[in-house]
Amino acid sequence: MFGPAAHVYVYRSYGIHWCLNFVCREEGHGAGVLIRAIEPLTGLDAMRQRRGLEPSRLLCSGPGRVAQALGITHGNNGMSLLEAPFHIEAPDEDYPLATGPRIGITKAVDVPWRFGLAGSKFLSKPFPKEA
C-alpha cells in the first residue's frame, strides 16, 4: 500500500482470502483502492474452475472472490498494473457511478469511499438506494 502508484498490494484478509488493491499515490503515502468486485468478461472458464461454481454473477462479487477467480496470490504483490499479467484500460464511454459507505469496517463508516457501477449485478452488496 505504501509502494509506488500503479502497482498492486496483495494481502490476506482474516488469514483466509487474498485481497487485491491498486496503489494510487506516490510511494510512501499508503493510498490504494480495494477491488471489491468486477464484471468478468473474459477467462470465464478459468475463473469457474478456480472458484468451483457456475454463475458468472458470483465469480467476482467480493474481494476474496475477485482474487480467487483471477488467481491472485501474494506472489502478485508489488507487480505493476501496466504489465502482464495485468491489463487495465479506460472505458470508451462514461458509466453511471454509485457511491456509498464502505463495507466491513467500524471506523469512518459515514465516509462514502465505496464506488461502483450503478445498478451492477456483480456486487457482493448493493449500494443503498438514493433518496
C-alpha positions in Angstrom: 0.0 0.0 0.0 3.0 2.3 0.6 4.7 1.3 -2.7 4.7 3.1 -6.0 1.5 4.0 -7.7 0.1 1.8 -10.5 1.2 -1.3 -8.6 -0.7 -4.0 -6.7 -0.8 -4.5 -3.0 -2.0 -8.0 -2.1 -2.7 -9.1 1.5 -4.6 -11.8 3.2 -7.9 -10.9 4.9 -8.7 -12.7 8.2 -6.0 -15.2 7.3 -8.3 -16.7 4.6 -8.8 -14.6 1.4 -6.3 -12.8 -0.7 -7.3 -9.2 -1.4 -6.2 -7.1 -4.4 -5.6 -3.4 -4.0 -4.4 -0.8 -6.6 -1.9 1.6 -5.2 -2.9 5.1 -6.1 -0.4 7.6 -4.8 3.3 8.1 -4.9 5.4 5.8 -2.8 5.2 6.3 0.9 1.7 7.7 1.1 -0.2 4.5 1.7 -3.2 5.1 -0.5 -5.0 2.4 -2.5 -8.3 1.0 -3.7 -9.5 -2.4 -2.7 -11.0 -4.1 -5.7 -14.3 -5.5 -4.2 -15.9 -6.7 -7.4 -15.5 -6.9 -11.2 -17.8 -8.0 -14.0 -16.0 -10.9 -15.6 -15.9 -10.6 -19.4 -13.1 -13.0 -20.5 -11.4 -16.0 -19.0 -14.7 -17.3 -17.5 -13.8 -21.0 -17.8 -10.6 -20.5 -15.8 -12.5 -18.4 -13.2 -15.2 -21.1 -12.9 -12.5 -23.7 -12.4 -10.7 -21.7 -9.7 -14.0 -20.8 -7.9 -15.8 -24.1 -8.4 -19.1 -22.6 -9.4 -21.0 -21.6 -12.5 -23.0 -18.3 -12.2 -20.9 -15.5 -13.7 -22.6 -13.1 -11.3 -20.9 -14.8 -8.3 -17.5 -15.3 -9.7 -16.1 -11.9 -8.7 -18.7 -10.5 -6.3 -16.5 -9.7 -3.3 -12.8 -9.0 -2.7 -11.9 -12.6 -1.8 -13.8 -13.9 -4.8 -12.1 -11.5 -7.2 -8.6 -12.6 -6.1 -9.6 -16.3 -6.2 -11.2 -16.0 -9.7 -8.2 -14.1 -11.1 -5.7 -16.4 -9.4 -4.2 -13.6 -7.3 -1.9 -14.6 -4.6 0.8 -12.9 -2.5 3.2 -13.7 -5.4 1.5 -10.8 -7.3 2.2 -8.3 -4.6 4.2 -5.3 -5.9 3.6 -6.1 -9.6 3.0 -3.2 -12.0 -0.6 -2.7 -13.2 0.9 -1.6 -16.5 2.5 -5.0 -17.4 1.3 -8.6 -17.8 -0.4 -10.4 -16.2 -2.5 -7.2 -15.6 -4.3 -5.3 -18.3 -6.3 -2.2 -17.4 -7.8 0.3 -19.8 -10.2 3.2 -19.6 -13.7 2.6 -20.9 -14.8 4.1 -24.2 -17.8 5.8 -22.7 -18.9 7.2 -19.3 -20.9 4.9 -17.0 -23.2 5.9 -14.1 -21.4 5.5 -10.8 -22.7 4.9 -7.3 -21.1 5.9 -4.0 -21.8 4.7 -0.6 -20.4 3.7 2.8 -17.6 1.2 2.9 -18.3 -2.4 3.9 -16.8 -4.4 6.8 -15.3 -1.6 8.8 -16.2 0.1 12.1 -14.4 3.5 11.7 -15.4 6.2 9.3 -18.4 4.3 8.1 -20.0 7.5 7.1 -17.3 8.3 4.6 -18.6 7.5 1.1 -15.4 5.8 -0.2 -17.1 2.9 -1.9 -17.5 3.4 -5.6 -19.1 1.1 -8.2 -21.1 0.9 -11.4 -24.6 1.9 -10.6 -27.0 -1.0 -10.7 -24.3 -3.6 -11.3 -25.5 -7.2 -10.5 -21.9 -8.2 -9.9 -21.5 -6.5 -6.5 -21.5 -8.6 -3.3 -23.7 -6.0 -1.6 -25.8 -3.5 -3.5 -25.4 0.3 -2.9 -28.1 1.9 -0.7 -31.0 3.4 -2.7 -30.7 7.1 -3.3 -33.3 9.2 -1.7 
